[in-house]
Every structure is written in C-alpha cells, then in structure tokens.
C-alpha cells in the first residue's frame, strides 16, 4: 500500500503510467472514484494501453479499466497496482 504520510493530488496522478506489480504497463491513470459520503477512495481508473485486453478487468462506461484503490501498491513516478498475473 502507499505510504500513509505521502500526499499527491489527482492532477499530479492523472497521466501517470500504471504498471502491474509484475512490471507490465497497464495504461495511463485517468481518474479515481470516491465515496462522497465517507470520502473513501474506491477505485483507480486506467485508460488501457494498446495490447491490454480491457475485458480481463472491470470497466467503466468509457472502456477504461478499474482497480480497487486498495490494490495501489506504490505511487512515485508511476503507479503500481497489484493485479492477478496477466497471461
């Protein structure tokens, strides 16, 4: 999980590359989904790169793939997301 004392804005995250925890490029960060009552971050939304099959993942109406925000492993120059093996 990301460091609790680390702070980053959505503007800073938007456009960052998203990688799986095994190093594969998933695509580009587009948005996050938040519960407006609790403020909990629910999902991270990724525009899949060419060659990534969005049918392997949960999708939004625009065809972006969605990962539970709790699966974000690291945020630095890239966002690393815990995924099942992609074969």
URWO-V290255 format. One record per residue. N is the residue number from 0. OMEGA is omega in whole degrees, -180 to 180 (999 if undefined). D_CENTER is the distance of its C-alpha to the mean C-alpha in whole Angstrom. Layout:
n=<N & N>
omega=<OMEGA & OMEGA>
d_center=<D_CENTER & D_CENTER>
//
This chain:
n=<0 & 1 & 2 & 3 & 4 & 5 & 6 & 7 & 8 & 9 & 10 & 11 & 12 & 13 & 14 & 15 & 16 & 17 & 18 & 19 & 20 & 21 & 22 & 23 & 24 & 25 & 26 & 27 & 28 & 29 & 30 & 31 & 32 & 33 & 34 & 35 & 36 & 37 & 38 & 39 & 40 & 41 & 42 & 43 & 44 & 45 & 46 & 47 & 48 & 49 & 50 & 51 & 52 & 53 & 54 & 55 & 56 & 57 & 58 & 59 & 60 & 61 & 62 & 63 & 64 & 65 & 66 & 67 & 68 & 69 & 70 & 71 & 72 & 73 & 74 & 75 & 76 & 77 & 78 & 79 & 80 & 81 & 82 & 83 & 84 & 85 & 86>
omega=<180 & -179 & -176 & -178 & 180 & 178 & 177 & 179 & 177 & 177 & 179 & -179 & -177 & 180 & 178 & 173 & 175 & 179 & 172 & -179 & 174 & 171 & 180 & 178 & 180 & -177 & -174 & 178 & 179 & -175 & 170 & 177 & -176 & 171 & -174 & 178 & -175 & -175 & -179 & 174 & -173 & -174 & 170 & -174 & -175 & 171 & -174 & 176 & 177 & -179 & 176 & -179 & -179 & 180 & 178 & -172 & 171 & -176 & 171 & -176 & -179 & -179 & 174 & 178 & -175 & 178 & 175 & -178 & 178 & 178 & 175 & -176 & -174 & 174 & 176 & 173 & 176 & 175 & 179 & -176 & 177 & 178 & 170 & 178 & 178 & 178 & 999>
d_center=<12 & 12 & 16 & 17 & 19 & 17 & 16 & 14 & 14 & 12 & 14 & 13 & 10 & 10 & 11 & 10 & 9 & 6 & 8 & 9 & 11 & 14 & 14 & 13 & 11 & 9 & 9 & 8 & 6 & 8 & 8 & 8 & 10 & 13 & 16 & 19 & 22 & 20 & 18 & 15 & 11 & 11 & 7 & 4 & 5 & 5 & 9 & 10 & 13 & 16 & 17 & 14 & 15 & 13 & 16 & 14 & 12 & 12 & 12 & 13 & 16 & 15 & 14 & 10 & 8 & 7 & 6 & 8 & 7 & 10 & 8 & 7 & 10 & 10 & 10 & 13 & 13 & 10 & 7 & 8 & 6 & 9 & 10 & 14 & 16 & 15 & 19>
//
